[in-house]
């Protein structure tokens, strides 16, 4: 016997929620190059982004993709345990191909671009959170926002963010904050052992021995004018 609701409105409701998707921004649709790069970055089994939902962004491609290339890209990403659910950019044919592949089209029509602002004042999207180790040879990029890593960043790995980088574990690889020129961005870690740190393109290699007050301790990296500062965080 079906359940009856005393008030029809109590059966469901519509809610507006903020939806954050990891964006996949291909610089090429050459299947050989993409396959090689995906295999090198993610491996052939389960990886730190397994099951992540993606929005495919066509804006960095030198040429607009053909419809068949869109379908092939979606299939390739699914083979690497990624879940493309949306697409943006491209022409009507590519958007139609994306729809046929089961993707939602993210529209930007009717949005007036804001007045130019300094890079330090750019609005960031919510942080990208990585819960698994970033292993040697892997790269993680948080486009448009902060990056939070809750596990080890191995030597030879690279973490990049347009905003701040927070590593709540040993940071042994390379960390590049403010990748698009945000001079207010910072790098934070609970255990500073990095090979290289950078803020807004100003970098310092840490191959040399760090002071005892900083090495293997909680530390932050920031810009003081054009000088890169690395200092311990008080505990």
C-alpha positions in Angstrom: 0.0 0.0 0.0 1.5 3.3 -1.0 2.2 5.9 1.6 0.0 9.0 1.5 1.5 12.4 2.5 -0.9 14.8 4.3 0.6 17.7 2.5 1.9 17.2 -1.1 4.6 19.7 -0.5 6.2 17.4 2.1 7.0 14.7 -0.5 10.0 16.6 -1.8 11.6 20.0 -2.1 13.9 21.9 -4.5 17.1 23.3 -3.1 19.8 25.5 -4.6 23.2 24.3 -3.6 26.7 25.4 -4.6 28.2 22.7 -6.9 32.0 22.5 -7.1 33.5 20.3 -9.8 37.1 19.5 -10.5 37.9 20.9 -13.9 39.8 19.0 -16.5 41.5 21.4 -18.9 43.0 19.6 -21.8 45.8 21.3 -23.8 45.4 18.7 -26.6 43.0 16.1 -27.7 45.6 13.9 -29.3 44.6 10.5 -27.9 48.2 9.2 -27.8 49.5 12.2 -25.8 46.5 12.2 -23.5 46.7 8.5 -22.9 50.4 8.7 -22.1 49.9 11.7 -19.8 47.0 10.2 -17.9 48.8 6.9 -17.4 51.9 8.7 -16.1 50.0 11.0 -13.7 47.3 8.6 -12.5 48.7 5.1 -13.1 46.6 2.1 -14.3 44.7 1.3 -11.1 43.0 3.2 -8.3 44.4 6.7 -7.8 43.9 9.8 -5.7 41.2 11.2 -8.0 39.3 7.9 -8.5 35.6 8.6 -8.7 36.0 12.4 -9.0 33.4 14.2 -11.0 34.8 16.5 -13.7 33.8 19.5 -15.8 35.7 19.4 -19.1 36.8 22.9 -20.1 37.7 23.4 -23.8 39.1 26.9 -23.3 42.8 26.0 -23.4 42.6 24.0 -26.6 44.4 25.7 -29.5 41.6 24.5 -31.9 38.0 23.8 -31.2 37.5 20.0 -30.9 35.4 17.9 -33.3 32.3 16.2 -31.9 33.9 12.8 -32.2 36.9 14.0 -30.2 34.6 15.0 -27.4 33.1 11.6 -27.2 36.5 9.9 -27.3 37.8 12.2 -24.5 34.8 11.4 -22.2 35.4 7.6 -22.8 39.1 7.9 -22.1 38.5 9.8 -18.8 36.0 7.1 -17.7 38.6 4.4 -18.3 40.7 6.2 -15.7 38.0 6.0 -13.1 37.1 9.7 -13.6 33.5 10.8 -14.0 33.0 13.6 -16.6 29.6 15.1 -15.8 29.7 18.6 -17.4 31.3 20.6 -20.1 31.9 24.3 -20.9 33.3 26.3 -23.8 33.4 25.1 -27.4 30.9 25.7 -30.2 27.3 24.4 -30.6 28.5 21.2 -32.3 30.8 20.3 -29.5 28.2 21.2 -26.9 25.8 18.9 -28.7 28.4 16.1 -28.7 28.9 16.7 -25.0 25.1 16.4 -24.4 25.1 13.1 -26.4 27.9 11.9 -24.2 25.6 12.5 -21.2 27.3 15.7 -20.0 25.6 18.8 -18.5 26.4 22.0 -20.4 27.6 24.8 -18.1 26.4 28.1 -19.6 27.9 31.5 -19.0 25.5 33.5 -21.2 24.3 36.7 -19.7 27.1 37.1 -17.2 28.8 40.4 -17.5 32.5 40.2 -17.0 33.6 42.1 -13.9 35.8 45.2 -14.1 39.5 44.4 -14.1 40.9 43.9 -10.7 44.3 43.2 -9.3 45.3 39.5 -9.2 45.4 39.8 -5.4 41.7 40.7 -5.4 40.5 37.9 -7.6 37.7 35.8 -6.2 38.7 32.2 -5.6 36.4 29.2 -5.7 36.2 26.7 -2.8 39.3 24.8 -2.0 40.2 21.5 -3.7 40.8 18.8 -1.1 43.1 15.9 -1.7 43.0 13.1 0.9 45.5 10.6 -0.6 49.3 10.9 -1.0 50.6 12.8 -4.0 53.2 10.4 -5.2 56.5 11.0 -7.1 55.8 12.1 -10.7 52.2 13.2 -9.9 50.9 16.7 -10.2 47.8 18.3 -8.6 46.5 21.7 -9.8 43.8 23.6 -8.0 42.6 26.0 -10.7 41.0 29.2 -9.5 41.3 28.4 -5.8 43.1 26.9 -2.8 44.5 23.4 -2.5 44.3 21.4 0.7 46.4 18.2 0.9 45.7 15.9 3.9 48.5 13.4 3.1 52.2 13.2 2.1 53.5 15.1 -0.9 56.4 12.9 -2.0 59.7 14.1 -3.3 59.3 14.5 -7.1 55.6 15.4 -6.8 54.2 18.8 -7.5 51.2 20.7 -6.0 50.0 23.8 -7.7 47.2 26.3 -6.8 46.0 29.6 -8.1 45.4 30.4 -4.4 47.0 29.1 -1.2 48.4 25.6 -0.6 47.9 23.9 2.7 49.7 20.6 3.3 48.7 18.9 6.6 51.5 16.3 6.3 55.2 16.3 5.2 55.8 18.5 2.1 58.7 16.9 0.3 58.0 17.8 -3.3 57.4 21.1 -5.0 54.7 23.6 -4.0 53.7 26.5 -6.3 51.1 28.9 -4.9 49.6 31.9 -6.6 50.2 30.2 -10.0 48.3 32.9 -11.9 50.2 35.8 -10.2 48.4 36.2 -6.8 51.1 37.8 -4.7 49.0 37.3 -1.5 49.0 33.5 -1.8 50.9 31.4 0.7 52.1 27.9 1.2 51.5 26.2 4.6 52.7 22.9 5.8 52.9 21.0 9.1 56.3 19.6 8.1 58.6 21.6 5.7 60.9 19.4 3.7 60.1 20.8 0.2 62.4 20.6 -2.8 61.1 23.9 -4.1 58.5 26.5 -3.1 57.1 29.3 -5.2 54.6 32.2 -4.8 53.4 34.1 -7.9 56.3 32.8 -10.0 59.0 33.8 -7.5 60.7 30.5 -6.4 63.4 29.2 -4.2 65.0 25.8 -4.4 65.4 24.2 -1.0 68.1 21.7 -1.9 70.3 23.6 0.5 69.9 22.8 4.2 67.1 24.7 5.9 67.6 26.2 9.4 66.8 23.8 12.2 64.0 26.2 13.2 62.2 25.5 9.9 63.2 22.1 8.6 60.7 19.3 9.4 58.6 21.9 11.3 55.3 23.7 10.6 56.1 26.6 8.3 54.7 29.1 5.9 55.9 30.7 2.7 54.9 34.1 1.5 56.0 37.2 -0.4 57.3 40.3 1.3 57.3 42.7 -1.7 59.5 40.7 -4.1 61.3 38.6 -1.5 60.2 35.0 -0.8 60.0 34.5 3.0 60.0 31.0 4.7 59.3 31.1 8.4 58.3 28.7 11.1 54.7 28.8 12.4 54.5 29.1 16.2 53.0 26.0 17.8 
